[in-house]
Amino acid sequence: MKNTILVTVMAGAFAAAPVFAQTGQSGQAQAQTGSAAAKPVQATQPGAAKGASPDAAFAREAAIGGMAEVELGNLAKEKAASNDVKQFGDRMVTDHSKANDELKQWAQQKSVTLPAKLDAKHQALRDKLAKLSGEAFDKAYMHEMVTDHQHDVAAFRRESTSGQDPDLKAWAGKTLPTLQEHMKLAQDTATKVGVSAANTTKGAAKKGSGKGGN
C-alpha cells in the first residue's frame, strides 16, 4: 500500500515538473521581452534631447549670425575705404550687440546653451574678409551683408509667425524691423560701392537654399 502511494506521489511530481518549467520559461521570456521593449525607449530619449527643435535651431543660428555681424562690423570699421561702409559696420556692431545680449538673456531663462564662438563657415568668411582692404573689402563685405540680411529677414519673419516658444517668438518679431532696416541700408550702401543688385540676389538665393535657419 505504501509503495502504491509513493509511486502516485512521484508520478504527480514528475507530471507537475514540465508545467513549472514551462511557466518559468514563459516568465523569463516575458521579462526578456519587456526588457527588450524598454531599451528602444531609453535609446530614443538621448536622441530626442540632442535633436534641436525648430526654436533651438533658430536660436543657435541667430546667435552665430549675430556674433558674425559684430565681428565683420568691426572689420569694416577698420578696413573699409568708404565712409558709408564704415558707418554701416558701426551700425551692425551696435544693433547686433544689443540683439545678442537679449538672446543670451532668453537662453539663460530657458536653460539653453548658445554657441560661444563662430562656426567654421562664418570663421572662414571672417578670415577671408580680414585679408582684404579698401575697395576690395567694401565690395566683398557689402555683398555678404546684403545676402545675409535677406536671409536673416526671412528667418526672423518665419520665427515671429510660427515659433513655439512665446518669448523667442516675441523677440524675433521685435528684432525683425531692425533687420529689415539693415537690409535696406545694406542694399543702398552696396549700390554706392558698386555691388550689383543682380549678384546679391543670386547670392541670397543660393544661401537660402543651403540653410534652413538664420
C-alpha positions as CSV (number, residue, x, y, z in Angstrom):
1,M,0.0,0.0,0.0
2,K,2.8,2.3,0.9
3,N,4.6,1.6,-2.3
4,T,1.4,2.4,-4.3
5,I,1.1,5.8,-2.5
6,L,4.8,6.6,-3.1
7,V,4.5,5.8,-6.8
8,T,1.4,8.0,-7.1
9,V,3.1,11.0,-5.4
10,M,6.3,10.7,-7.6
11,A,4.2,10.4,-10.7
12,G,2.3,13.6,-9.7
13,A,5.6,15.4,-9.1
14,F,7.0,14.4,-12.5
15,A,3.8,15.5,-14.1
16,A,3.9,18.9,-12.5
17,A,7.6,19.5,-13.4
18,P,7.1,20.2,-17.1
19,V,4.2,22.6,-16.2
20,F,6.5,24.5,-13.8
21,A,9.3,24.6,-16.3
22,Q,7.1,26.0,-19.0
23,T,5.7,28.6,-16.6
24,G,9.2,29.6,-15.6
25,Q,10.4,29.8,-19.2
26,S,7.3,31.8,-20.1
27,G,8.0,34.2,-17.2
28,Q,11.6,34.6,-18.3
29,A,10.6,35.2,-21.9
30,Q,8.1,37.8,-20.8
31,A,10.8,39.5,-18.7
32,Q,13.3,39.4,-21.6
33,T,10.6,40.8,-23.9
34,G,9.7,43.6,-21.5
35,S,13.4,44.4,-21.1
36,A,14.0,44.5,-24.8
37,A,10.9,46.6,-25.4
38,A,12.2,49.2,-22.8
39,K,15.6,49.6,-24.5
40,P,14.4,51.4,-27.6
41,V,12.5,53.9,-25.5
42,Q,15.6,54.6,-23.5
43,A,17.7,54.8,-26.7
44,T,15.5,57.4,-28.2
45,Q,15.4,59.6,-25.2
46,P,19.1,60.9,-25.6
47,G,18.5,61.4,-29.3
48,A,15.4,63.4,-28.6
49,A,17.3,65.5,-26.1
50,K,20.1,66.2,-28.5
51,G,17.8,66.8,-31.5
52,A,17.3,70.5,-31.9
53,S,13.7,71.8,-32.0
54,P,12.9,74.5,-34.6
55,D,13.1,77.1,-31.9
56,A,16.5,75.9,-30.7
57,A,17.9,75.7,-34.2
58,F,16.7,79.2,-34.9
59,A,18.3,80.5,-31.6
60,R,21.6,78.8,-32.5
61,E,21.7,80.3,-36.0
62,A,20.7,83.7,-34.7
63,A,23.4,83.6,-32.1
64,I,26.1,82.6,-34.6
65,G,24.8,85.1,-37.1
66,G,24.7,87.9,-34.6
67,M,28.3,87.2,-33.5
68,A,29.4,87.3,-37.1
69,E,27.7,90.6,-37.7
70,V,29.6,92.1,-34.8
71,E,32.9,90.6,-35.9
72,L,32.5,91.7,-39.5
73,G,31.3,95.1,-38.5
74,N,34.4,95.7,-36.5
75,L,36.5,94.7,-39.6
76,A,34.5,97.2,-41.7
77,K,35.3,100.0,-39.2
78,E,39.0,99.1,-39.6
79,K,39.4,98.1,-43.2
80,A,36.7,99.8,-45.3
81,A,37.7,102.7,-47.7
82,S,34.2,104.1,-47.9
83,N,32.8,106.1,-45.0
84,D,29.3,104.7,-45.8
85,V,30.7,101.1,-45.3
86,K,32.4,102.2,-42.1
87,Q,29.2,103.7,-40.8
88,F,27.3,100.6,-41.8
89,G,29.8,98.4,-39.9
90,D,29.4,100.6,-36.9
91,R,25.6,100.2,-37.0
92,M,26.0,96.4,-37.2
93,V,28.2,96.3,-34.2
94,T,25.8,98.5,-32.1
95,D,22.5,96.8,-33.1
96,H,23.7,93.2,-33.2
97,S,25.5,93.5,-29.9
98,K,22.2,94.6,-28.3
99,A,20.3,91.8,-30.0
100,N,22.9,89.3,-29.0
101,D,22.6,90.3,-25.3
102,E,18.8,90.0,-25.5
103,L,19.1,86.5,-27.0
104,K,21.6,85.5,-24.2
105,Q,19.1,86.6,-21.6
106,W,16.4,84.4,-23.2
107,A,18.8,81.5,-23.3
108,Q,19.6,81.9,-19.6
109,Q,16.0,82.0,-18.6
110,K,15.3,78.8,-20.7
111,S,18.5,77.0,-19.7
112,V,19.5,76.9,-23.3
113,T,23.2,76.8,-24.2
114,L,24.1,79.0,-27.2
115,P,27.3,78.8,-29.2
116,A,30.1,80.9,-27.8
117,K,32.1,81.3,-31.0
118,L,31.7,81.4,-34.7
119,D,31.1,78.2,-36.6
120,A,33.6,77.1,-39.3
121,K,31.6,78.7,-42.1
122,H,31.4,82.2,-40.5
123,Q,35.0,82.0,-39.3
124,A,36.2,81.2,-42.8
125,L,34.3,84.3,-44.1
126,R,35.8,86.5,-41.4
127,D,39.3,85.2,-42.3
128,K,38.7,85.8,-45.9
129,L,37.5,89.4,-45.4
130,A,40.3,90.1,-42.9
131,K,42.8,89.7,-45.8
132,L,41.1,92.4,-47.9
133,S,41.2,96.1,-47.5
134,G,40.0,99.3,-49.3
135,E,37.6,99.0,-52.2
136,A,38.0,95.2,-52.4
137,F,36.9,94.9,-48.8
138,D,34.0,97.2,-49.4
139,K,32.5,95.2,-52.2
140,A,33.1,91.8,-50.7
141,Y,31.7,92.9,-47.3
142,M,28.6,94.7,-48.6
143,H,27.8,91.7,-50.9
144,E,27.8,89.5,-47.8
145,M,25.7,92.0,-45.8
146,V,23.0,92.1,-48.5
147,T,22.7,88.4,-48.8
148,D,23.0,87.7,-45.1
149,H,20.2,90.2,-44.2
150,Q,17.9,88.9,-46.9
151,H,18.3,85.5,-45.4
152,D,18.0,86.8,-41.8
153,V,14.8,88.7,-42.5
154,A,13.2,85.6,-43.9
155,A,14.3,83.5,-40.9
156,F,13.2,86.0,-38.3
157,R,9.9,86.5,-40.1
158,R,9.3,82.8,-40.0
159,E,10.1,82.5,-36.3
160,S,7.9,85.5,-35.5
161,T,4.9,83.8,-37.0
162,S,5.5,80.1,-36.4
163,G,7.8,79.9,-33.3
164,Q,6.6,77.7,-30.5
165,D,8.4,79.5,-27.6
166,P,6.4,82.6,-27.0
167,D,9.3,84.6,-25.6
168,L,11.6,83.7,-28.5
169,K,8.8,84.3,-31.0
170,A,8.2,87.8,-29.5
171,W,11.9,88.6,-29.6
172,A,12.1,87.6,-33.3
173,G,9.1,89.8,-34.0
174,K,10.6,92.8,-32.2
175,T,14.0,92.4,-33.9
176,L,12.6,91.9,-37.4
177,P,12.0,95.6,-38.2
178,T,15.6,96.4,-37.3
179,L,16.8,93.7,-39.7
180,Q,14.6,94.9,-42.4
181,E,16.1,98.4,-41.9
182,H,19.6,96.8,-42.1
183,M,18.7,95.0,-45.3
184,K,17.6,98.3,-47.0
185,L,20.6,100.1,-45.7
186,A,22.9,97.3,-46.9
187,Q,21.3,97.4,-50.4
188,D,21.8,101.2,-50.6
189,T,25.4,101.0,-49.4
190,A,26.2,98.1,-51.7
191,T,25.0,100.1,-54.7
192,K,27.2,103.0,-53.6
193,V,30.3,100.9,-53.7
194,G,29.5,99.2,-57.0
195,V,27.9,95.9,-56.0
196,S,25.2,95.0,-58.4
197,A,21.8,94.0,-57.2
198,A,21.7,91.0,-59.5
199,N,24.8,89.5,-57.8
200,T,23.4,90.0,-54.3
201,T,20.1,88.5,-55.2
202,K,21.7,85.5,-56.8
203,G,23.9,85.0,-53.7
204,A,20.9,85.3,-51.4
205,A,19.0,82.6,-53.3
206,K,22.0,80.3,-53.2
207,K,22.5,80.8,-49.4
208,G,18.8,80.4,-48.7
209,S,18.7,77.0,-50.5
210,G,21.5,75.7,-48.3
211,K,20.3,76.7,-44.9
212,G,17.0,76.4,-43.0
213,G,17.7,78.8,-40.2
214,N,19.0,82.2,-39.5
